[in-house]
Amino acid sequence: MAIDLDPGQWVEVKVISEPKSAAKLKTMERIFERDRKVTAERKRLTRSRPVTTHIRGGRPWADRPARLPLVKTKPGAKYRLFASVDILRDLGSLQKHIEVRPAK
């Protein structure tokens, strides 16, 4: 792993370039969803966009709102993450596209 950080510390991740492969893009989105600000916004949206129900075929039917994309993977996007072992491993696989440094 080229990222020389210890697990258990906070890191700042900056996107340098957007990956071309769908797998790396999905990994990047999954990792960035762990940012505290993104998590808080996800909770707020969950509360503000309730599940509506109606009867369909004699049974209750739930209409769940679509999940809105909150994470930006364009160059310049910054996120603050807690560097656990699994996060560091995933960040290592994305090292061409991101810049990682210890958070202040």
N, C-alpha and C positions, 0 to 999 in steps of 0.2 A: 504494500500500500504506500503510495507516494505522499499521502497526507500525514504529516508528523504531528498529530494531536493526540492527547490522552483522552480516553473516555471519561465522562463525568464533568466536562466543562462546557460552557456556552461558546458557540461559534457563530460568526457572521458569514453568510454565504451570499456571494454576488454572482449573478448570471453574466457570463462573458459572451457566450454564443448559444443559440438555440440548437439542440440536437436534431439531427435529421431522422433518426430511427424512432419509430413509435414506442419501442420498449424503453429507450432512455428518456424520452419525453414523459412517459407514464411514471417512471421511477422518480424523475425530478418533481412531478406534481405530487406524488405520494409523500415524498420527503418534506416538501414545502408546506403541506397541509398540517404539519406538526408545529408550525410557528404559533406562538401564543396568540398573536393578533388574529391570525387566520382562524384559529380554533374558536376564539371569542365571537368573531363575526359569523362563523358557521352556527354556533349555538343561538345567536340572535336571530338569524334567518330561520332556523328551525322553529323558534317560538312565534315569529311573526308571520309565517306561512303555514297555517294549520292544515291538517288533513281534513278534507270535507267528505262526508258520507252521504249516500243516497241509496234508495232501493233499486236494485236491478235484478230482475228475474225472481222477485220475492225474497231476495237476500240483501243484506247490507253490503255496499260496495264502497271501497275507499278510493278517493282520488287524491293521490299524493303529488304535490308539486314537484316539478323537475329540479334537480340539484343544480344550483347556479355555480359556474366556475369562479373561484375566488383567487386562485393562484396564477400569477403571471410568470411565464417562462421566457419572456423577451429579454434581450440584453439590457442590463442596468437594474433589474429587479433585485431587491435585497431582502434577506430573511435571517432571523435569529433563531438558532436551534440549540437544543441540548444534545451534545454529542455523545450518544450511547454507542455501543459497539456496532450495532446493526446500521445506525445512521452513518457512522464513519466508513463502514464497508461500502455502502451505497454511494457516498460522496466520492470515495476512491474510484468507483467505476465511472463517475461523471467528471473526473478531474480536467478533461479537455475543455469542458463547457462552463466550469464554475471556478470561482476564486474563494478559498476558504481561509479565514484567519480567526484567531481567538477574539471573543467579544470583549468589549471594554466594560 
